[in-house]
Amino acid sequence: MVLNLLLLLYLGWGALYQLTFAVAGIFYRPLKVIPTPLAANLDDYLRIKVFIPAYREDVVILHTAGEALKQQYPHAQYQVEVIADQLQPETLQKLRALPVGVTEVHFEKSTKSKALNVALHASTNDAHAINFEQGAAVGVGSAGSPPPFFEPDIAVILDADNVMAPDFLQRVNHHFQQGVRVLQGQRAAKNQQTGMALLDAASESANNHILCRGHRVLGLSARLAGSGMAFEYAFFKKAMSGIDVVGGFDKALELYCTENRVKIAYDELAIVYDEKVSASASFARQRSRWIAAQFDFAKQNLPKSIPALLRGNIDFFNKSIQMALPPRLLLPGLLFIGMILNAIAGSVWMWGWALAFAANVLSYAIALPGFVFAYKNLHLWLQIPVAFWATIRAMMRMKEARKKFIVTPKTVIHTNPEQPV
């Protein structure tokens, strides 16, 4: 009885939290920034460096780097830096023929946070060597015809499969000119060919609605999604110097920002197209990394978030408790199972489980994109049990995810996006 009640309170809190921000997200209105012809005065454009960590991403990195050079932004005011971790020699050779910076890194155990820290302390035009106590990391900066090296004002972080909308950097520039220090753009699906990819796209859209739109409406920081992110460069460099995690460096940054009272803004119209996982095995690997990081950060930060709340830092407290939320893909399944079991047992708490389940379903009805409910996509609902089981498997692999960076294979090169989902 006591365990039943405690489990209901925990899962019910997750459902109520999700519903609150789903409702708030309805009232979000993106900032309208009208793209303008590039001005002659370069002072109108902050200097931006786009970092693309690539760990064994030979299939997609050349396309990504080439697309990143096509921004509607003065080429003298932005650079693209590929952080090459275990790329093939022929891939490196082709990258060096492009006007991008290339920093090679070698680690005993690769992580995105290590790769970014090397690139942040390296000059794009000069060879350099940076040694860490735990496994040597050697970076070799080289490129075909890169722009002159400059100390950027803004750092933009992409994944190796990401493609920025043509006006992405213009929108980033506009926000930072207005005083924003950290910005999350919208990650939209660039592939929807399989049921699992569609489900992953729907999950991403729900996260955008609840954790970005809803949070900004209520004056709280948006989430950071690991890519499509922009930071004040000096602030990012300082933040990353204290981050060395196997997975979830974006969550470490969320907590660092909010603990230091730096608000994370969100722009739904600053779009980065991101490849969604197409197979349940990849889905499970990806979620194991995310869930392990989430619960580890909750354990580390919840104790200090309460004193921070008493000092008026609601944002940091909110982020800390957010890390302790039950996984969103497990929540409706667990609530449904709990409701059925309590009904079979004739427990009066069945009504509590039913109410929490109804609240959770309502939050998804609000937050999920319209294509989920289209007749042609009814097959998508058949993927939900698969995703539920994949999330269970992910939780069983959390121990492995804490020790080793688990890469999600990327295969989609060309994009033909319709509308962000």
N, C-alpha and C positions, 0 to 999 in steps of 0.2 A: 504493500500500500504506500509506504513512504517513498520507495524507489519510483513507483508509478507517478506519484505527485511531483517529485523532483524532476523527473524526465519531462513531464507535462509543462512544468514551469520553465524549464530551459528551452524546449522546443517552441512553446507558446510565446516566450519572449522573442525568439527569432522571427516568428510569424508576425507578431505585432510590430517589431522594428521594421521589417520589410514592407508591411502595409503602410506604415506611417510615411515612409519616404517615397513609396510608389504613388500615393495620393498627392504628396507635395510635388512630385515630378510633373504632374499634369500642368502645373502653372509656370513651368520653365519657359522662358523666351530667350532664344539666342541673340547675341549682339549682332546687329546687321552691319557688316563691313563691306562696302561696295568696292570691288577690285578696280583700281585706277591704272592708267598707263604709267609705266615706270618714269619717275621724275628724274630730271638731270642732276638734281642736288642729292648727292649721296648721304648727306647728313640726315635725310629723311628715313634712312634705312640703317637699323642697328646691324652690327656684324654678327653673323651666325655661323656656328660650326655644327654640322650634322654628323653625329657619331653613329656608325653602323657596326656593332659587334657581330662577327660572323664565325661561329664555331662549326667547322666541317660543313659549311653551307655552300659548297661549290655549285650546286644545281641552280641556285637562285641569285647569288650575290652579284654576278655581273649585270644581270637585268636590273636589280635594285639600285646598284651604283649608277648605272646609266640613266635610269628614270629620275634619280635624285638630282641630276644635273640639269633637269628640264624645268626648274621652278621659275615662276614669273617673279623674279627677284634679281637685282643687279648682281652679276657674277663676281664683281669685285668685292661684294659685301657678304658672300657666304662661301664656305668650303665644305666639302664632303670628305670624311675621314673613315675609311674602312679599317676595322681592327681585326686582322686576319689571324685566327687561331686554328692551326692545323688545316689550312687550305692547301690544295694541291699546287705544285710548282707551276703548272700551266695556267691555273686560275690566277695565281699571283702575277704571272707575266702579263696576262690580259688586263688585269686591274691596273698595272703600272703603265699601261698604254693610255689609260684614261686620265683626264685632269682631276684626279682625286688623290688624297693622301692615303698611304697604306702603311699601317703599323703592324708588324708581325709580332706576335706574342707566343711564348711557349711556357706552359705550366705543367707541373707534375699533376695537379688537379685543376682543371679549367673551371672558371666561373665568370659570369658576365661582370661582376663587380671588380674582379682583378683586372680584366681586360680594359675596362673603362678607366681604372686608376692609372694604368700604364699610359694610355693615350692622353689622359689629362695632364700628365707630367712630361709629355714628350713634344719636341718641336717637329712639325710636319716635314720640314726640309732637311733635317740633319739626322744622321745615324745616331743612335743612342742605345745605351744599355742600362737597364734598371734591374737590380738584383733584390729579390726578396729572401728573407730568411728561410721561408718554407718553399723551396723549389725555385730555381732561377727563372726569371722571365726576361727575355731579351726582345726588345722591339727594334725593328729596323724601318725607319721612316723613308719612304721613297715613293715617287710618282712620276708620271710622264711629264705633264706640264702643269703643275698645280699653281693656283694663284699665290701671290706672295704671302708668306706666313704672317698671321696677325693674331693678337690676343682677342678672342671674340667677346661680345657682350652677352650672347645667348648660346646655350648648348641645347641642341635638339637630339633626342635619342630615338632611333628606329631599330626594329628587328631586321634581320637579314632578308626577310621576305616582304617587307613593307614598301608600299608605293604611296607617296604623298600626293594629294590633290594639287593641281598646278598652283593654286593660290595659298597653299598651307603656310609658307614662310611669310607671305604678306600679312596674313591674319595674325600669326605669332608676333610679327613686328608691331602691328597695331596695338595689341594687348600690352606688350612690354613698354611701348611708348607712353601708355596710360598708367604705368606704375605697377603692372602685374609682375611678380617675381617667379611664379611657378604656374604652368598652364598644362592642362591635359586636353588633347584634341579627341575627336571621336574616332575610335577604331571601328571601321566598317568592313564587312566581309567582301573579299574579292573572289571567293569561290563558293558556289552553292550547288555543286554537282551531285552530292550525295546526301542521304538523309541525315547522317551524322554531322556533315558540314553545315547543313541547314540548322540543325539543333544547336550546334556551337555558335552559329551566327545569332540565333534567337537568344541564347544565353548571354552573349556579349551585349546585345541590344537591351536586355532587361537590366544588366549591370549598369549600362550607361544611364538608363532611366532612374534607377533606384540610387545608385552610389554617386552619380554625377549630377543629373538634373535635380533630383529630389534634395540632395544635400546642399546644392548651391541656392535653391529657393529658400531654404531655411537658414541660410547664412553660414553653413559649415563647409569645410573643404571637400572638394571632389576626391574621388579615388585617383591613384596613379595606376596605369595599366601596364607599365613595363616598356611601352613604346608609344610613339605619337606624343611624347612629353617634351616640354621646353622649360628650361631653367635659366635664371640669371647665372651667368657663367661662374663668377667668383663664388657664389653661394653653393652651386652644384659641386664645384671642385672641393670646397671645404666639407660639404656633407659626405661626399664619396670617400674622402680620406679616412673616415671612421667606419666605413662599411666594408666588411669582408664576409659575405655569406654565400652559401652554396646555392640557395634559391631564394626568391622573394626580395631582391634588392629594391624593387619598387615599393614594397611594403615598408622596408626599412627607411626609405626616403619619405614616405607618407608620415611616418611617426616622427622622423627628424624635423620635417617641415612644421607639423602641428605643435610639437613640443617647443619649437622656437617661435611659435606664433606667426608663421608665414603661411598665408592662406593659399590653397591650391585652387586656381580658377579652372573653368571648363568652357570650351567653345565647341558646340555641337556641329558647327559649320567648318571647323578646321579638321578636315577629314584625312585619315590615313587608312589605306586599304590593307587589310591583314589577312593572311591565309588561315582558314579554319581547318581544324583536324577533320580528316575524312574517314578515319577508321577508329573503332572503339579502343583498340590497343593503344594508339597514340593518345586518345582522349584520357585513358587511365593514367598513362605516364605523365602527361601534362598536369592533371589534377593532383597527382600524388605530390608533385613539387610544390604546387600552390597551397594545398591543405597543410602540408608539413610546415611550411613557412608561416602560414597564418597562425597556427596554434603555438608555435615557438615564440612568435612576436607577442601573442597575447600573454603568455606566461612571463615574458621579460618585462612587459610594459604596464600591465594592469596594476601592479603594486604602486608604481610611482604616478599613475594617472589620477589616483584619488586625491593625493595632496595637490596635484596640478589643478584639479577641478575646484578645490577649495580656494585656490588662488585665481580662479576665474577663467582657467583655460579649458573651456568646454570642448573645443575642437580636438585637443589631444586625448581627452577622456573618451570622446565619441569614437575616435580611431582605435583606441585601445580595446574598448568593448566590442567594436566591430570585428576585431581579429578573433574574438571568442565566439562569434556567431556559428551556429551549425551550418555545414555546407549547404548552399541553397538548392543544389540538385538532389540532396538527400532529404531535405526538410519535408516536402509534401508526401513522399513515400513513407517516411517514419511516422508522420502524423496520421496518415490513413491507416497504417498497420496498427498504431496505438488505439485509434478509434474503434476498429473492428475487434481487436482483442478485448477492449473494455466492454464493448457491447455484448460479446459472447459471455464474458464473465459476469454480466449484469451489474457492473460497477456504475455508481452515480457519476464518476469522473468521465464517463463516456461523453457527456455533454460538453465538458471542458475540452476534450480532444476534438470533438466535432466542431466546436467554435473556432479553435485554433486552426483546424484544417480548412474551414471555410474562409478564414481571414487570409490564409496563405494562398488559397486558390484565387481569391479576389485580387490579391496583390499581383499575381501573375497575369490575371486577366487585364489589369491596368498596364503593366509594364512590358508585356510581350508585344512585339511588332505585329502589324496586321496580317502579314503573310502567313503567320502561324495558323491563322483561322481560315485561310483560303481553302476552298474545296480541293484544288489541285494539290495542296500540300497536306492532305489528311494523313498520308503515309508517314508524315513526320512524327505523329503521335505514337507510332509503333516503335520509334527510337527511344522513347522515354524510359521504358524498362531496361533497355540496353545501357543507357546513360546512367541509370540508377545503379546497376550492377557494376559498371565501370568505375563509378565513384566509390563504391564499397571496396573494389580492388585497389583503388588509389590509396585509400586509408590503410590498407594492409601493407602497402609499399612505402609508407611514410619513413620508416627507419632507413631504407635504402636512399630515399630522396634527400635525407638530411646529410648524407655522407658524400654523395656523388651527384654532379650536375647531370640531369637526364634531359637530353636534347629531344625536341619534337621534330621529326623529319619534315622537310618542306619540299614540295615538288611543283607547285603552281608558279609558272613564270609569267605568262601573259595575263593581263587583266582585261575584263570587259564588264566593269561594274555598271549596274543599272542605277539603283538608288541605295544610299546607305541604309542598312537594316538595323 
